[in-house]
Amino acid sequence: MLELYYLKEADSVCSNRAVITLAEKGIKDWTPHYIELLKEDHFKSEYLSINPKAVVPTLVHNGNPVRESSIICDYIDELKSDPPLKPESLIERAHLREWIKDSDEIGFPGIAALNFVTRFRSAVPLETLERRWKKQPDLEKTLRQQSVIQKGMDSEWVLRGLVGWDRIFKKMEDTLSDGRPWIMGDTLTLVETCYAPLVKVLDMIKWLDVWFEHRPNVAQWWDNLGNRPSVLELDEYEGHTADLNSDHAKAGIVLVDEARDRLERYNASRI
């Protein structure tokens, strides 16, 4: 029996990694368990018993929990052989893991800060956040959120997000410059299923042009990836991306010029 405890929201990047990977593997026989942050389901004892860090998602296979989204995606890929989402070559698998490591260490905290400074900084009451911070086991997450709440676009975490994604997209542009359709070559892999929900948030807040303006290969890669059924299904979730009048889009558009200026000033200082 396969069960997934997850957030059914368009910007819940870790949950959506698992959902997209399940879809790309063609695995439909799984049981959904929706976690609601507003009800603080992730802090309830039942959930903490399978995920002591109180993070979402958690995959449960035959009663055994699997935690951490990139590990969950790899586990899902191992459940059935076809279609494979990892290359056969050992060296290529090592390169794939390097990409995913960057998505975990650079991409995810970057998205967390950029989504927070645009949408959540103005939408979530401070008293709600303060209550969560007292229960939150992850100190780094708390410090990041507090910095963004207090400093807004001047937060060092916002700069880290802008610069981190600039680095990732530059590496992607260079990698895709040989004409390959996907990061690892001719076949979509876990790189795409792990990165798609992250880039989706940048699309939601309408900031992609900050990085894509002079990177046509990455823009084409995202156009192909963003239009796959597994990714388009996220638009059916609450807070979908298709509407320019969505809360995420309106919040992001107000700050996009400031984001572009801050990244340009940082890059100019490095010359």
Secondary structure, 3 states (H helix, E strand, C coil): CEEEEECCECCCHHHHHHHHHHHHHCCCCCEEEECCCCCCHHHCHHHHCCCCCCCCCEEEECCEEEECHHHHHHHHHHHCCCCCCCCCCHHHHHHHHHHHHHHHHHHHHHHHHHHHHHHHHHHCCHHHHHHHHHHCCCHHHHHHHHHHHHHHHHCHHHHHHHHHHHHHHHHHHHHHCCCCCECCECCCCHHHHHHHHHHHHHHHCCCCHHHHCCCHHHHHHHHHHHCCHHHHHHHHCECCCCCCCCHHHHHHHHHHHHHHHHHHHHHHHCC
